[in-house]
Amino acid sequence: MLRATGLDGILSVAMYGDEVEHGKPAPDIYLRVLERIGVPPERAVGVEDSGNGIRSLHAAGMGIIAAPSPGYALSDEILALT
């Protein structure tokens, strides 16, 4: 997918959920990527479309941009994390 969209030439790190011990909503994947690129969580922002993704960003201590799919509204509980 990254190669097909041309993002492989832009992104310096790519990581997949099966490369970390705990998947979302645990913050593992975000924290590992941030560690690799040398950016502290409080200086980073993530874009997520799901409740578990937003929980993961929140747990990592990152800024959050919620971009839900039109057919899947986010709950008030999740929106309060953003």
The first five atom37 places (N, CA, C, CB, O) and aatype in JSON, in Angstrom:
{
  "aatype": [12, 10, 1, 0, 16, 7, 10, 3, 7, 9, 10, 15, 19, 0, 12, 18, 7, 3, 6, 19, 6, 8, 7, 11, 14, 0, 14, 3, 9, 18, 10, 1, 19, 10, 6, 1, 9, 7, 19, 14, 14, 6, 1, 0, 19, 7, 19, 6, 3, 15, 7, 2, 7, 9, 1, 15, 10, 8, 0, 0, 7, 12, 7, 9, 9, 0, 0, 14, 15, 14, 7, 18, 0, 10, 15, 3, 6, 9, 10, 0, 10, 16],
  "atom_mask": [
    [1, 1, 1, 1, 1],
    [1, 1, 1, 1, 1],
    [1, 1, 1, 1, 1],
    [1, 1, 1, 1, 1],
    [1, 1, 1, 1, 1],
    [1, 1, 1, 0, 1],
    [1, 1, 1, 1, 1],
    [1, 1, 1, 1, 1],
    [1, 1, 1, 0, 1],
    [1, 1, 1, 1, 1],
    [1, 1, 1, 1, 1],
    [1, 1, 1, 1, 1],
    [1, 1, 1, 1, 1],
    [1, 1, 1, 1, 1],
    [1, 1, 1, 1, 1],
    [1, 1, 1, 1, 1],
    [1, 1, 1, 0, 1],
    [1, 1, 1, 1, 1],
    [1, 1, 1, 1, 1],
    [1, 1, 1, 1, 1],
    [1, 1, 1, 1, 1],
    [1, 1, 1, 1, 1],
    [1, 1, 1, 0, 1],
    [1, 1, 1, 1, 1],
    [1, 1, 1, 1, 1],
    [1, 1, 1, 1, 1],
    [1, 1, 1, 1, 1],
    [1, 1, 1, 1, 1],
    [1, 1, 1, 1, 1],
    [1, 1, 1, 1, 1],
    [1, 1, 1, 1, 1],
    [1, 1, 1, 1, 1],
    [1, 1, 1, 1, 1],
    [1, 1, 1, 1, 1],
    [1, 1, 1, 1, 1],
    [1, 1, 1, 1, 1],
    [1, 1, 1, 1, 1],
    [1, 1, 1, 0, 1],
    [1, 1, 1, 1, 1],
    [1, 1, 1, 1, 1],
    [1, 1, 1, 1, 1],
    [1, 1, 1, 1, 1],
    [1, 1, 1, 1, 1],
    [1, 1, 1, 1, 1],
    [1, 1, 1, 1, 1],
    [1, 1, 1, 0, 1],
    [1, 1, 1, 1, 1],
    [1, 1, 1, 1, 1],
    [1, 1, 1, 1, 1],
    [1, 1, 1, 1, 1],
    [1, 1, 1, 0, 1],
    [1, 1, 1, 1, 1],
    [1, 1, 1, 0, 1],
    [1, 1, 1, 1, 1],
    [1, 1, 1, 1, 1],
    [1, 1, 1, 1, 1],
    [1, 1, 1, 1, 1],
    [1, 1, 1, 1, 1],
    [1, 1, 1, 1, 1],
    [1, 1, 1, 1, 1],
    [1, 1, 1, 0, 1],
    [1, 1, 1, 1, 1],
    [1, 1, 1, 0, 1],
    [1, 1, 1, 1, 1],
    [1, 1, 1, 1, 1],
    [1, 1, 1, 1, 1],
    [1, 1, 1, 1, 1],
    [1, 1, 1, 1, 1],
    [1, 1, 1, 1, 1],
    [1, 1, 1, 1, 1],
    [1, 1, 1, 0, 1],
    [1, 1, 1, 1, 1],
    [1, 1, 1, 1, 1],
    [1, 1, 1, 1, 1],
    [1, 1, 1, 1, 1],
    [1, 1, 1, 1, 1],
    [1, 1, 1, 1, 1],
    [1, 1, 1, 1, 1],
    [1, 1, 1, 1, 1],
    [1, 1, 1, 1, 1],
    [1, 1, 1, 1, 1],
    [1, 1, 1, 1, 1]
  ],
  "atom_positions": [
    [[0.82, -1.18, 0.0], [0.0, 0.0, 0.0], [0.87, 1.25, 0.0], [-0.93, -0.01, 1.19], [0.59, 2.2, -0.73]],
    [[1.92, 1.27, 0.81], [2.78, 2.45, 0.84], [3.45, 2.7, -0.51], [3.85, 2.3, 1.92], [3.52, 3.84, -0.96]],
    [[3.91, 1.65, -1.14], [4.55, 1.8, -2.45], [3.53, 2.25, -3.5], [5.19, 0.47, -2.88], [3.83, 3.12, -4.32]],
    [[2.35, 1.67, -3.46], [1.32, 2.01, -4.44], [0.87, 3.46, -4.35], [0.12, 1.09, -4.27], [0.5, 4.07, -5.35]],
    [[0.9, 4.02, -3.15], [0.47, 5.41, -2.96], [1.61, 6.4, -3.05], [-0.22, 5.56, -1.63], [1.39, 7.61, -3.08]],
    [[2.85, 5.9, -3.09], [4.0, 6.78, -3.13], [4.47, 7.24, -1.75], [0.0, 0.0, 0.0], [5.43, 8.0, -1.63]],
    [[3.79, 6.79, -0.71], [4.16, 7.2, 0.64], [5.46, 6.56, 1.12], [3.05, 6.86, 1.6], [6.07, 7.04, 2.08]],
    [[5.89, 5.49, 0.48], [7.14, 4.84, 0.88], [8.33, 5.77, 0.69], [7.35, 3.56, 0.09], [9.36, 5.6, 1.35]],
    [[8.22, 6.73, -0.2], [9.29, 7.69, -0.41], [9.24, 8.87, 0.53], [0.0, 0.0, 0.0], [10.17, 9.68, 0.57]],
    [[8.15, 8.98, 1.29], [7.98, 10.1, 2.21], [8.2, 9.69, 3.66], [6.59, 10.69, 2.06], [8.8, 10.43, 4.43]],
    [[7.71, 8.52, 4.01], [7.79, 8.05, 5.39], [9.15, 7.43, 5.68], [6.67, 7.04, 5.68], [9.66, 6.64, 4.88]],
    [[9.72, 7.79, 6.82], [11.03, 7.23, 7.17], [10.89, 5.94, 7.98], [11.84, 8.25, 7.96], [11.83, 5.16, 8.06]],
    [[9.73, 5.72, 8.59], [9.5, 4.52, 9.39], [8.08, 4.02, 9.11], [9.7, 4.8, 10.91], [7.13, 4.8, 9.07]],
    [[7.95, 2.74, 8.93], [6.64, 2.1, 8.84], [6.64, 0.93, 9.8], [6.31, 1.65, 7.37], [7.62, 0.19, 9.88]],
    [[5.54, 0.76, 10.52], [5.44, -0.34, 11.48], [4.01, -0.87, 11.43], [5.82, 0.12, 12.92], [3.06, -0.13, 11.19]],
    [[3.9, -2.15, 11.66], [2.61, -2.82, 11.61], [2.27, -3.42, 12.97], [2.6, -3.9, 10.52], [3.17, -3.72, 13.76]],
    [[0.99, -3.59, 13.22], [0.52, -4.06, 14.52], [1.12, -5.36, 14.99], [0.0, 0.0, 0.0], [1.26, -5.57, 16.2]],
    [[1.47, -6.25, 14.08], [2.04, -7.53, 14.5], [3.51, -7.41, 14.9], [1.9, -8.54, 13.38], [4.13, -8.41, 15.27]],
    [[4.07, -6.2, 14.83], [5.46, -5.98, 15.23], [5.6, -5.51, 16.67], [6.09, -4.97, 14.31], [6.71, -5.3, 17.15]],
    [[4.48, -5.35, 17.37], [4.52, -4.93, 18.77], [3.78, -5.95, 19.62], [3.91, -3.52, 18.95], [2.93, -6.69, 19.13]],
    [[4.12, -5.98, 20.9], [3.52, -6.98, 21.78], [2.02, -6.73, 22.0], [4.24, -6.98, 23.12], [1.22, -7.66, 21.98]],
    [[1.66, -5.48, 22.22], [0.26, -5.15, 22.5], [-0.29, -4.24, 21.42], [0.13, -4.48, 23.88], [0.29, -3.2, 21.11]],
    [[-1.41, -4.64, 20.85], [-2.06, -3.83, 19.83], [-2.9, -2.72, 20.45], [0.0, 0.0, 0.0], [-3.03, -2.62, 21.67]],
    [[-3.46, -1.91, 19.59], [-4.34, -0.83, 20.05], [-5.51, -1.43, 20.81], [-4.84, 0.04, 18.85], [-6.05, -2.46, 20.39]],
    [[-5.92, -0.83, 21.89], [-5.69, 0.55, 22.31], [-4.42, 0.8, 23.12], [-6.83, 1.0, 23.08], [-4.21, 1.92, 23.59]],
    [[-3.57, -0.21, 23.29], [-2.28, 0.05, 23.95], [-1.47, 1.0, 23.06], [-1.5, -1.29, 24.2], [-1.63, 0.98, 21.84]],
    [[-0.61, 1.82, 23.65], [0.15, 2.8, 22.88], [1.43, 2.27, 22.25], [0.48, 3.95, 23.75], [2.18, 3.05, 21.65]],
    [[1.7, 0.99, 22.36], [2.98, 0.41, 21.96], [3.45, 0.83, 20.56], [2.89, -1.07, 22.01], [4.6, 1.24, 20.4]],
    [[2.59, 0.73, 19.57], [3.02, 0.99, 18.2], [3.44, 2.45, 18.03], [1.9, 0.65, 17.22], [4.44, 2.73, 17.37]],
    [[2.68, 3.36, 18.6], [3.04, 4.77, 18.48], [4.33, 5.08, 19.22], [1.91, 5.65, 19.01], [5.19, 5.8, 18.71]],
    [[4.47, 4.55, 20.43], [5.68, 4.82, 21.2], [6.92, 4.25, 20.52], [5.54, 4.24, 22.59], [7.98, 4.87, 20.56]],
    [[6.8, 3.08, 19.9], [7.95, 2.47, 19.22], [8.37, 3.3, 18.01], [7.61, 1.04, 18.78], [9.56, 3.53, 17.79]],
    [[7.4, 3.75, 17.22], [7.72, 4.58, 16.05], [8.35, 5.9, 16.49], [6.45, 4.84, 15.2], [9.34, 6.34, 15.91]],
    [[7.78, 6.52, 17.5], [8.33, 7.79, 17.97], [9.76, 7.62, 18.47], [7.45, 8.37, 19.08], [10.61, 8.47, 18.25]],
    [[10.01, 6.52, 19.15], [11.37, 6.22, 19.61], [12.33, 6.11, 18.42], [11.38, 4.91, 20.44], [13.44, 6.63, 18.46]],
    [[11.9, 5.42, 17.38], [12.75, 5.24, 16.19], [13.07, 6.55, 15.49], [12.07, 4.3, 15.21], [14.17, 6.72, 14.96]],
    [[12.12, 7.48, 15.5], [12.38, 8.75, 14.81], [12.87, 9.84, 15.76], [11.11, 9.22, 14.11], [13.16, 10.96, 15.33]],
    [[12.97, 9.52, 17.04], [13.54, 10.46, 18.0], [12.63, 11.65, 18.35], [0.0, 0.0, 0.0], [13.11, 12.75, 18.58]],
    [[11.33, 11.4, 18.38], [10.38, 12.47, 18.7], [9.64, 12.09, 19.98], [9.37, 12.7, 17.52], [9.1, 10.99, 20.07]],
    [[9.61, 12.99, 20.97], [8.85, 12.68, 22.19], [7.34, 12.76, 21.92], [9.24, 13.66, 23.33], [6.9, 13.56, 21.09]],
    [[6.55, 11.94, 22.6], [5.11, 11.89, 22.35], [4.42, 13.25, 22.45], [4.46, 10.94, 23.31], [3.5, 13.53, 21.68]],
    [[4.84, 14.07, 23.37], [4.18, 15.36, 23.55], [4.44, 16.32, 22.39], [4.63, 15.99, 24.85], [3.81, 17.38, 22.32]],
    [[5.34, 15.97, 21.49], [5.65, 16.79, 20.32], [5.1, 16.16, 19.04], [7.16, 16.98, 20.2], [5.44, 16.59, 17.93]],
    [[4.24, 15.14, 19.19], [3.74, 14.4, 18.03], [2.21, 14.43, 17.99], [4.24, 12.95, 18.06], [1.54, 14.59, 19.01]],
    [[1.69, 14.27, 16.78], [0.25, 14.22, 16.55], [-0.05, 13.0, 15.68], [-0.27, 15.54, 15.87], [0.7, 12.7, 14.75]],
    [[-1.13, 12.32, 15.99], [-1.56, 11.19, 15.18], [-2.96, 11.43, 14.65], [0.0, 0.0, 0.0], [-3.75, 12.16, 15.24]],
    [[-3.26, 10.8, 13.52], [-4.59, 10.87, 12.92], [-5.21, 9.49, 13.02], [-4.52, 11.37, 11.43], [-4.62, 8.5, 12.58]],
    [[-6.39, 9.42, 13.6], [-7.06, 8.13, 13.77], [-8.53, 8.22, 13.42], [-6.9, 7.63, 15.21], [-9.16, 9.28, 13.54]],
    [[-9.07, 7.09, 12.97], [-10.48, 7.05, 12.59], [-11.31, 6.15, 13.49], [-10.61, 6.59, 11.17], [-12.52, 6.03, 13.29]],
    [[-10.69, 5.52, 14.47], [-11.42, 4.57, 15.31], [-11.24, 4.89, 16.79], [-10.95, 3.13, 15.03], [-10.31, 5.58, 17.19]],
    [[-12.17, 4.37, 17.57], [-12.08, 4.55, 19.02], [-10.81, 3.97, 19.61], [0.0, 0.0, 0.0], [-10.16, 4.62, 20.43]],
    [[-10.45, 2.75, 19.2], [-9.22, 2.15, 19.73], [-7.98, 2.92, 19.32], [-9.11, 0.71, 19.27], [-7.03, 3.04, 20.1]],
    [[-7.97, 3.44, 18.12], [-6.84, 4.25, 17.67], [-6.71, 5.52, 18.48], [0.0, 0.0, 0.0], [-5.61, 5.91, 18.85]],
    [[-7.83, 6.17, 18.75], [-7.82, 7.39, 19.55], [-7.41, 7.08, 20.99], [-9.2, 8.07, 19.53], [-6.66, 7.84, 21.6]],
    [[-7.88, 5.98, 21.52], [-7.43, 5.57, 22.87], [-5.93, 5.34, 22.89], [-8.17, 4.28, 23.33], [-5.26, 5.68, 23.86]],
    [[-5.41, 4.76, 21.84], [-3.98, 4.49, 21.74], [-3.16, 5.78, 21.71], [-3.69, 3.66, 20.49], [-2.16, 5.9, 22.42]],
    [[-3.58, 6.74, 20.91], [-2.89, 8.04, 20.86], [-2.94, 8.72, 22.22], [-3.52, 8.95, 19.8], [-1.93, 9.26, 22.68]],
    [[-4.09, 8.7, 22.85], [-4.25, 9.33, 24.16], [-3.31, 8.68, 25.18], [-5.71, 9.23, 24.64], [-2.63, 9.37, 25.94]],
    [[-3.27, 7.34, 25.19], [-2.41, 6.61, 26.13], [-0.94, 6.9, 25.87], [-2.67, 5.11, 26.02], [-0.12, 6.85, 26.79]],
    [[-0.59, 7.2, 24.61], [0.8, 7.51, 24.27], [1.18, 8.93, 24.67], [1.02, 7.31, 22.77], [2.36, 9.28, 24.71]],
    [[0.17, 9.77, 24.96], [0.45, 11.15, 25.32], [0.64, 12.05, 24.11], [0.0, 0.0, 0.0], [1.28, 13.1, 24.21]],
    [[0.1, 11.65, 22.98], [0.24, 12.41, 21.74], [-0.97, 13.3, 21.5], [0.43, 11.45, 20.54], [-2.03, 13.11, 22.11]],
    [[-0.81, 14.29, 20.61], [-1.94, 15.05, 20.13], [-2.79, 14.15, 19.25], [0.0, 0.0, 0.0], [-2.29, 13.18, 18.68]],
    [[-4.07, 14.48, 19.13], [-5.01, 13.61, 18.41], [-5.81, 14.41, 17.39], [-5.96, 12.91, 19.39], [-6.37, 15.46, 17.7]],
    [[-5.84, 13.9, 16.17], [-6.76, 14.38, 15.16], [-7.71, 13.23, 14.86], [-6.0, 14.88, 13.86], [-7.3, 12.19, 14.35]],
    [[-8.99, 13.42, 15.19], [-9.99, 12.4, 14.94], [-10.55, 12.59, 13.54], [-11.13, 12.45, 16.0], [-11.02, 13.67, 13.19]],
    [[-10.51, 11.53, 12.74], [-11.02, 11.56, 11.37], [-11.91, 10.35, 11.15], [-9.85, 11.59, 10.32], [-11.54, 9.43, 10.42]],
    [[-13.08, 10.33, 11.8], [-13.93, 9.15, 11.71], [-14.53, 8.95, 10.32], [-15.04, 9.24, 12.72], [-14.75, 9.9, 9.57]],
    [[-14.77, 7.7, 9.99], [-15.45, 7.36, 8.75], [-16.89, 7.84, 8.86], [-15.38, 5.83, 8.45], [-17.48, 7.77, 9.94]],
    [[-17.48, 8.31, 7.77], [-18.85, 8.82, 7.82], [-19.88, 7.85, 8.41], [-19.28, 9.21, 6.46], [-20.81, 8.28, 9.08]],
    [[-19.72, 6.58, 8.16], [-20.68, 5.6, 8.66], [-20.43, 5.1, 10.07], [0.0, 0.0, 0.0], [-21.2, 4.3, 10.59]],
    [[-19.36, 5.56, 10.69], [-18.98, 5.08, 12.03], [-18.69, 6.26, 12.94], [-17.74, 4.15, 11.95], [-17.54, 6.64, 13.14]],
    [[-19.74, 6.82, 13.49], [-19.58, 7.97, 14.38], [-18.85, 7.55, 15.66], [-20.95, 8.58, 14.72], [-19.03, 6.44, 16.15]],
    [[-18.04, 8.45, 16.18], [-17.32, 8.2, 17.43], [-18.21, 8.59, 18.6], [-15.98, 8.99, 17.47], [-18.98, 9.54, 18.53]],
    [[-18.09, 7.84, 19.68], [-18.89, 8.12, 20.87], [-18.41, 9.4, 21.55], [-18.83, 6.93, 21.85], [-17.29, 9.86, 21.33]],
    [[-19.27, 9.96, 22.38], [-18.89, 11.15, 23.14], [-17.69, 10.87, 24.04], [-20.06, 11.64, 23.98], [-16.84, 11.74, 24.24]],
    [[-17.62, 9.65, 24.58], [-16.49, 9.25, 25.43], [-15.17, 9.34, 24.66], [-16.7, 7.81, 25.97], [-14.18, 9.85, 25.18]],
    [[-15.17, 8.86, 23.44], [-13.96, 8.9, 22.62], [-13.64, 10.32, 22.2], [-14.11, 8.01, 21.39], [-12.49, 10.73, 22.25]],
    [[-14.63, 11.07, 21.79], [-14.41, 12.46, 21.36], [-13.86, 13.31, 22.51], [-15.73, 13.08, 20.84], [-13.13, 14.27, 22.26]],
    [[-14.2, 12.97, 23.75], [-13.69, 13.71, 24.9], [-12.18, 13.54, 25.06], [-14.39, 13.26, 26.16], [-11.54, 14.35, 25.72]],
    [[-11.6, 12.5, 24.47], [-10.16, 12.27, 24.55], [-9.38, 13.15, 23.58], [-9.85, 10.81, 24.28], [-8.17, 13.32, 23.72]],
    [[-10.07, 13.71, 22.61], [-9.38, 14.49, 21.57], [-9.18, 15.93, 21.98], [-10.14, 14.43, 20.27], [-8.61, 16.71, 21.22]]
  ]
}
